[in-house]
């Protein structure tokens, strides 16, 4: 038996609902709302519409993560597309040991950490520039107040 979180209109109330309650009527056939894990299995069996639905479910969450980590909306759009391609191409390696979103999230985080690392490696930092940055921090007012506290 599967349970899903249900967020009603009242923000302070969160309830747990059995998956049997999450049904909808389509052409007189009761169809369960599918989990992402079920969509993965159907997508792997060749149902492209299920793959589209699966990607549609996670796309916004992945984009929001990317924006938070890269801080550039234009770069975030490109990185989101790259991550979604990685997710689709590696879909067959999803074992189901965790939730699909957790697995997708880990792919996204790894991709973003590598992206940030490459970005920093491409920056040409000179000793002069590093010295300027360090001197900027040394003249910061906070450091002066910390020295005053130490002297007391």
N, C-alpha and C positions, 0 to 999 in steps of 0.2 A: 504494500500500500504506500503510495507516494503522497507527501504533504507539500504544500506550497504556501509561501507567505502571501497574505492578502492584505493590501493597504486600502482600507475604506476611506471615504471622504473626510472623516474626522481624523486629523493627523496624529492625535494621541492614542488612537486605537489601532493596534496591529493584531491580526488574528491569523491562526493557522487553519487552513482549509484543506480537506482531503481532495485529492485530484479528481475523484468521481464527481465532485461538485463543480468542477471547472469544465463543464461540457457545453456544447452549443449544438443547436439543431441545424443540419444542413441537408436539405432534400429528404427529410424524414429519417435521416440516419444520425444517430447520436455520435458525434466525433469528439474525442478527448482533446483538450489542449495539450499539444505535444511539448515535452521537455526538449531542451537543447541536445541532450544526449540521444534522444530518439530521433531527432532531426539529423544528427550526425550519421546514424546508422542508415537512415533512408537516403541521405545524400551520397553515402558511400555505395549504396546499391544502384546509384545512377539516376535518382530523381532530382533533376536540376532545380525544380521549383522549391524543393526542400532545402537545397543548398542556398538558394537566394534568400529564403526565409531565415535560415540560420545566420547568414552574414548580415542580413538586415537587423536582426536582434542584437548583435554585438557591435555593429559599426559605430554607433554613437558613443557607446561606453569606451571603446578603444580610442576614438578621436579625442574624447575628453581627457583620457589619461595622457595621450600624446601632447596635447596642448599644455597640460600641467608640467610635463617634463621638459619640453623644448621651448616653451614660451613664445613661439612664433607660429601664428595661424597658417601662414603659407607653407612653412616646413612641416607643420602638423598634418596638413592634407596629404602631402607627398608621403610622409612616413606612415600615415594610416593606410594608404593604398599598398605600400610595401608590406606592411604587417598583415593585412588581409590576404595578400597573395601568398605570404608564407603560411598563414593558417590554412588556406585552401590547399596548397600543394603538400602540406604535411598532415592533412586531415586523416589519412590512413594510419598515421602513427599515434593517434589518440586512442589510449587504452581503456579509458573510462575509470581509471583509478581515482580521479578527481572530477569535479564538475567541469563541463566544457569551458565555461567562462574563466575558471581558474587556470586551465591549460592555456587558453587564448591569452589571458592576462600575462602569463609567464613568458610566452613568446614575445608579446609586445614589450614587456619590460626589458628582456634581454636585447631585443633589437634596439631599443632606445638607449640603453646603456652603451652599446657598441657605437651607436650614432654619436652620442655625446663624446665618447672617447676619441673617435676619429676627428670630430670637430676640434677638440683641444689639441690633438696631435698636429693638425694643420696650421694652428696659430704659430706664428714665428715670434717667440718671446726672446728679447735680448736681455742681457744683464742690466743694461741701463733702464729698460722699461720695468724690469722687476724691482730695481732699486727705487724708481719713482713710486711704484705701487707701495713698497714697504715704507718709504718716507711719508707717504700720504697717511698710512695707518699710524705711524709713530706720532704724527702731529694731531691725531684725532683727539677731541676733547675728552672722550671717555678714558683714554689712557692717562691723561693728566689727573682726572678725578680718582682713578685707581691708585696712583702714586700718592696722592694726598691722603687717601684712606690708609695706606700702608705706613705713612709717616706718623699717624696718630697712634 
